[in-house]
Amino acid sequence: MRRAGPKLLLIVIGVLLGLTVVEIALRVAGIAPPEVRAYDPVRGWQLKPGATGLQRSEGHAHVVINTGGFRGPEVAVTKPPGVVRVAVVGDSFTEGMHVPYEQTFCAVMERELSRCLPRGLRPQVLDFGVSGYGTAQELLTLREQVWPYAPDLVILAFFPGNDVSDNSSALDSESWLSGERCRPHFSIRDGALIEHDEFRTLPLANLWCHSVFWLNRFAIMDYLGEPVVILQRVVTKPKAASEVARHEPGLDDEIYGPPPTSRWSKAWAVTEKLIVEMSREVKARGARFAVVTTSTPIQVYPDASYRRSYLQKIGGVDLFYADHRLEALGAQEGFAVLNLAPPLQLYADQHHAFLHGFANTQLGSGHWNELGHRLAGELIGKRFCPFVRQDAPSSGADK
């Protein structure tokens, strides 16, 4: 033991020195992925105020998080006179770190809305999107972060590709290693939402969630952890659809038809309950509420025959099933729903354009590229221009 002790110490020191050298090399080379997230005791994680980074793994963008803890320019908490505020809550599609902020759909939407307001008034679109969020975290974001900014319109940007499964503890396929399993889930009991927060109430889970987001500050963790995360997803969530050409890990094919199992039925019930709760809370604050469904890659893939083949192979019924379901929910509960996938699909077909994917990844997969964001922002701006005009302060035009 006396001989082994010094040797073991030397090995540990050598490994630490090696990791340090690699960490420095990654940062000097400029290929360190941006880690702009930190642990949050309510939502699991949040964006770190003031964090910056260069994102190159999918698209290319210099990511800056403002002092309010969300992406975009600095914004005063108190709403200035003559301003109509729109708060957008969502996941990575809303966060949009794959493109420069000026090209995100939130920024495009703001420019679109500015064209429809009377002189002397201006819109502010606040981007509260956070990568990996499900609807439960977006509801908590509304409560924890959005309300101090007094929005006139709140938009939930819903991504059908995995938001439903993210809202279910039984279906959530995210990894504890990446930290994205460190999130609250809800269930329904006696018609009410019940929160399950094991990630912060169980001591070991809480310690791990704190630790993993602290470790994620180091660039090397992204390279050490990703192979393990991929392996875990393969082992823990095998599915026949994974053999379908161009199926993307992390996205759900079960959304293209009625719920196939009781777990999916419960996940949909929780998801709809969360959205209804969000709608009612927004309206109780005197603001307007709307849902925008973003697109999955296959929905807007610019080849109709390929889409039909894909749907047939997975045993799906309708690529727009989730969109139609939320549209029906909006009609029932009295909030507006804008489904982006149908008009985006039409544009993709007419122009044979890929709205997802980048030159450094694969066209037709992943997140929206610059064109996808531009079209989405223009569509949202045009759709909700009447909302913004109605919410505009009457005194604004006189200033």
PyMOL commands that set and color helices and strands:
alter all, ss='L'
color gray80, all
select helices_A, chain A and resi 4-29+92-95+101-103+105-114+135-149+163-166+198-201+203-215+220-236+240-243+262-284+298-300+304-314+321-333+341-351+370-391+396-398
alter helices_A, ss='H'
color red, helices_A
select strands_A, chain A and resi 37-40+44-47+52-55+61-64+83-89+122-127+153-158+185-189+192-196+288-293+336-339
alter strands_A, ss='S'
color yellow, strands_A
deselect
rebuild
show_as cartoon
